[in-house]
Amino acid sequence: MLFRSLANRSWPRRAEVLHKTSTASNPPSTPQSTTKTRRAAYTLGMRLAVIFASCLFGADLPRMARSGLTLAPGEGAITVVQVAPDSNAARAGIANGDAIVDAAPTLEFARSLLKQPAGSELAISVRREGKTLPIRLRFVAPPLEQHAGIRIDYRAIDAGGHLRRTILTRPARGKPRRLIVWIAGSGCGSQESPDGSNPEVELLYTLTKLGFATLRVEKTGVGDSQGPPCYSEAGGIEQEVNGYRAAIAATEAEQIFLFGHSAGATLAPLVARGLPVRAIVLNGAMSGGFFEYILAMRRRESELAGTLAEASVHERCLRRLLIDGVNATEIESEMPECRRKVRFDSPPSYVNDWLRLDLASAWRQAPATPVLVLYGTGDFVTSAELSEGLVALINAAHPRKATLRTLPMDHGFRAHATQRQAFEAERSPAGGAGLYRDLAKIVAAFLTRAAS
């Protein structure tokens, strides 16, 4: 079995294999064999912890469904800011600007309107144009992912006392020995793609067809995952890293690889620390401080949008937030021009962790394993200079381990060769190009060489 979910509480036969390997011929100890033994002991101990947790917390993780609402709690009511198209809320007849008036507009009640177990119903009332209307909000979960030629398993692991959803893809036939753990970027969106339209998921499907299993781990409170909401003080880097490490501890793959995308590339050395990771792929990464990174990104976006004067406004606002440490709400109150410029798709706890992260130290403590850094010429989120800087940083910690590969794609792996193409496609209803087709073969070739 490649991946043991919490539902399988039988002890794996890996302990027997380790015992036989260590006693069959009593070979003399070498630094390499000692390192392998330590890695095996660590992995075995981590698996013990995961199995013990399964006994405590159980294996069932119910399917959850989202309403599709964006809400703003206020005095006496909760205002509907936005209703996602083709969502449960849209099908229920809820409209932008509606005021939900049933209960006290607490944060807890607002959260209950966002996500419920699949099959649940809520009877609520909304006020619209002076009238009160009854609404029955039904929570219907999206279909599970399916893709021809591969198997997709929905499973769960325990991370800090809460069950987290994992999505495992594997070839339809055979028993793959190689597992790619996907480390997602920032934000609190689900990693599921029921319609297969997400280029990141399409990349993982293609890698699966090339013989690799892949594993995604939903963030806390996202999708089916339990735990505190992703966008909360609990949504920092540490809990995210621990989720990936718990998932790796539960796997029985013989070869483990990491693929860190965007902010996930920053987390990769933290996830890899002390683990038997064979190779790492990074895309859209940063190499310096977070303030400099986000400031340069905002400047590139302003240039592409033809609003370069906005870059200086971004700098003033971001400096107040990230350097002076002023709360975003206070900044927006004292500096109205900063509205929406001091908000991120990740919670302040995550951003603060990112600000304090010593990336050079993180890579020094990561295993000395081959690293492929990818940079897309159409990527306006990061830059060639930052990617080159990351290669230099990794090689300073582990000489000759990191290499750079430049490809004609954007930050999200779409086949946009220039930043202008990518920027315009992102704002186009058509959505632009699809996945850069050669990417999966390039990644698979690198991982195969690294593991041989």
FENDA-V547773 format. One record per residue. SS is DSSP state (hx for helix, st for strand, lp for the rest). PSI is psi in degrees with one decimal (none if undefined). OMEGA is omega as a letter, one per 30 degrees, with the letter a starting at -180 (none if undefined). Layout:
ss psi omega
SS PSI OMEGA
SS PSI OMEGA
This chain:
ss psi omega
lp 130.5 a
lp -41.5 a
st 123.1 a
lp 113.8 l
lp 170.8 l
lp -16.2 l
lp -23.9 a
lp 101.9 a
lp 8.1 l
lp 145.5 a
lp 129.4 a
lp 162.2 a
lp 4.8 a
hx -34.1 a
hx -40.9 l
hx -41.9 a
hx -44.6 l
hx -40.9 a
hx -45.1 a
hx -39.1 a
hx -37.3 a
hx -14.9 a
hx -5.8 a
lp -48.4 a
lp 1.9 l
lp 57.1 a
lp 154.2 l
lp 147.1 a
lp 136.0 l
lp 161.8 l
hx -38.4 a
hx -44.6 a
hx -33.7 l
hx -42.0 l
hx -44.0 l
hx -40.3 l
hx -42.3 l
hx -42.1 l
hx -42.1 a
hx -41.2 l
hx -41.2 l
hx -46.7 a
hx -41.4 l
hx -42.2 l
hx -40.5 l
hx -39.1 l
hx -36.8 l
hx -43.5 a
hx -40.8 a
hx -44.3 a
hx -40.1 l
hx -41.4 l
hx -34.9 a
hx -34.9 l
hx -33.0 a
hx -42.1 a
hx -7.9 l
lp 173.5 a
lp -17.3 a
lp 128.1 l
lp 103.1 a
lp 152.4 l
lp 132.9 l
st 158.2 l
st 142.6 l
st 150.4 l
lp -31.9 a
lp 15.5 a
st 144.0 l
st 122.5 a
st 157.5 l
st 99.9 l
st 138.9 l
lp -165.0 a
lp 115.7 l
lp -9.6 a
lp 165.7 l
st 121.9 a
st 136.7 l
st 111.4 a
st -41.1 a
st 143.3 l
st 120.9 a
lp 139.0 l
lp 144.0 l
lp 33.1 l
lp 171.9 l
hx -39.0 l
hx -40.9 l
hx -42.0 l
hx -25.7 l
hx -11.2 l
lp 10.6 l
lp 140.8 a
lp 157.6 l
lp 135.5 l
lp -11.0 l
lp 148.3 l
st 120.8 l
st 120.7 a
lp 11.0 a
lp -45.4 a
lp 175.8 l
lp 135.1 a
lp 60.5 l
lp 162.2 l
hx -36.5 l
hx -43.1 l
hx -39.8 l
hx -41.2 l
hx -34.2 l
hx -22.3 l
lp -12.3 a
lp -38.3 a
st 137.6 l
st 160.7 l
st 140.8 a
lp 135.9 a
lp -8.6 l
lp 158.2 l
st 143.4 l
st 130.0 l
st 114.8 a
st 170.7 l
st 139.9 l
st 148.7 l
st 124.6 a
st 120.1 l
lp 43.2 l
lp -2.1 a
st 147.0 l
st 124.6 a
st 135.4 l
st 140.3 a
st 134.7 l
st 110.4 a
st 111.9 a
st 132.1 a
lp 101.0 l
lp 123.0 a
lp 149.9 l
lp 159.2 l
lp 153.9 l
lp 151.1 l
lp 141.0 l
lp 144.6 l
lp 134.0 a
lp 133.3 l
lp -3.5 l
st 160.6 l
st 139.7 l
st 117.0 a
st 130.1 l
st 120.1 a
st -170.0 a
st 148.5 l
st 157.4 l
st 132.1 l
st 103.2 l
lp 31.3 l
lp 2.6 l
st 140.9 l
st 135.5 l
st 138.2 l
st 134.9 l
st 147.8 l
st 114.8 a
st 127.0 l
st 141.6 l
st 155.4 l
st 148.5 a
lp -28.3 a
lp 153.5 l
lp 176.3 a
lp 93.6 a
lp 141.8 l
lp -10.6 a
st 128.8 a
st 127.3 l
st 118.4 l
st 117.5 a
st 122.9 l
st 107.5 a
lp 163.0 l
lp -167.4 a
lp 176.0 l
lp 169.8 a
lp 25.5 l
lp 155.4 l
lp 149.7 l
lp 0.1 l
lp 149.5 l
lp 77.1 a
lp -32.3 a
lp 0.0 l
lp 15.6 a
lp -13.6 a
lp 121.1 a
hx -32.2 l
hx -44.0 l
hx -37.4 l
hx -38.7 l
hx -43.8 a
hx -38.7 l
hx -44.1 a
hx -40.6 l
hx -34.6 l
hx -40.9 l
hx -20.5 l
lp 6.6 l
lp 4.3 l
lp 141.4 l
st 151.0 l
st 151.0 a
st 125.7 l
st 145.9 l
st 117.2 l
lp 146.7 l
lp 166.4 a
lp 130.6 l
lp 3.8 a
lp 141.5 a
lp -128.1 l
lp -9.4 a
lp 142.0 l
lp -174.9 l
lp 177.0 a
lp 156.2 l
lp 144.9 l
lp -44.6 a
lp 71.5 l
lp 175.7 a
lp -21.4 l
lp -9.6 a
lp 46.2 a
lp -178.6 a
hx -38.1 a
hx -47.0 a
hx -31.8 l
hx -44.7 l
hx -42.6 a
hx -33.0 l
hx -44.5 l
hx -40.9 a
hx -35.7 l
hx -38.9 l
hx -40.4 l
hx -38.2 l
hx -26.3 a
lp -4.2 a
st 154.2 l
lp 18.8 l
lp 146.6 a
lp -29.0 a
st 126.0 a
st 130.5 l
st 154.1 l
st 142.3 l
st 103.7 a
st 123.5 a
st 130.5 l
lp -122.6 l
hx -27.3 l
hx -27.0 l
hx -31.5 l
hx -32.4 a
hx -20.1 a
hx -47.2 a
hx -28.8 l
hx -39.1 l
hx -39.6 a
hx -18.9 a
lp 121.5 l
lp 3.9 a
lp 154.7 a
lp 60.5 a
st 129.4 a
st -31.9 a
st 160.7 a
st 137.4 l
st 135.3 a
st 141.4 l
st 139.1 l
lp 41.0 a
lp 171.0 l
lp 161.3 l
lp -11.4 l
lp -152.4 l
lp 157.7 a
hx -38.9 a
hx -47.5 a
hx -38.4 a
hx -50.3 a
hx -32.7 l
hx -43.5 l
hx -37.8 l
hx -45.2 l
hx -35.4 l
hx -42.7 l
hx -41.7 l
hx -40.2 l
hx -40.1 l
hx -45.8 a
hx -31.4 a
hx -6.8 a
lp 23.9 a
lp 53.1 a
lp -28.2 l
lp -25.4 l
hx -22.2 a
hx -39.0 l
hx -32.4 l
hx -44.7 l
hx -42.8 a
hx -45.0 l
hx -44.4 a
hx -45.6 a
hx -35.3 l
hx -39.9 l
hx -37.6 a
hx -52.5 a
hx -26.9 a
hx -48.3 a
lp -19.5 l
lp 27.0 l
lp 141.6 l
lp 143.1 a
hx -40.0 a
hx -40.2 l
hx -41.3 a
hx -45.5 a
hx -29.0 l
hx -43.5 a
hx -20.7 a
lp 82.7 a
hx -26.9 l
hx -11.0 a
hx -0.3 a
lp 130.8 a
lp -2.3 l
lp -10.4 a
lp 22.1 l
lp 140.3 l
lp 166.1 l
lp -0.1 l
lp 155.7 a
lp 159.4 l
hx -33.2 l
hx -40.5 l
hx -45.6 a
hx -41.8 l
hx -39.4 l
hx -41.4 a
hx -40.4 l
hx -37.7 a
hx -9.3 a
lp 128.8 l
lp 96.1 a
hx -38.1 l
hx -43.5 l
hx -39.4 l
hx -41.2 l
hx -30.8 l
hx -31.9 a
lp -5.4 l
lp 158.9 l
lp 149.3 l
lp 77.9 a
lp 155.0 l
st 138.6 a
st 129.1 l
st 117.8 l
st 122.0 l
st 138.3 l
st 129.6 l
st 132.1 a
lp -17.6 l
lp 8.8 a
lp 108.4 l
lp -1.4 l
lp -39.8 l
lp -159.8 a
lp 163.6 l
hx -37.8 a
hx -40.9 l
hx -37.9 l
hx -42.2 l
hx -38.3 l
hx -36.3 l
hx -41.1 l
hx -44.7 l
hx -39.8 a
hx -44.4 a
hx -42.0 a
hx -25.8 l
hx -32.5 l
hx -39.2 a
lp 91.4 a
lp 135.0 l
lp 23.9 l
lp -24.8 a
st 140.1 l
st 156.1 a
st 136.2 l
st 121.1 l
st 130.7 a
st 155.2 l
lp 73.7 a
lp 169.4 l
lp -169.3 a
lp -31.5 a
lp 21.6 l
lp 9.6 l
st 151.4 a
lp 67.0 l
lp 115.0 a
lp -20.3 a
lp 156.9 l
hx -35.8 l
hx -45.9 l
hx -45.5 a
hx -41.6 a
hx -44.8 a
hx -37.1 l
hx -35.3 l
hx -28.3 a
lp 4.8 l
lp 137.4 l
lp -26.2 a
lp -25.2 l
lp -9.9 l
lp -157.6 a
lp 166.4 l
lp -167.2 a
st 137.5 l
lp 112.9 a
lp -30.3 a
lp -7.3 a
hx -48.1 a
hx -41.4 l
hx -38.2 l
hx -46.1 l
hx -45.5 a
hx -40.8 l
hx -41.9 l
hx -47.2 a
hx -38.3 l
hx -43.6 l
hx -42.3 a
hx -31.1 a
hx -11.3 a
lp none none
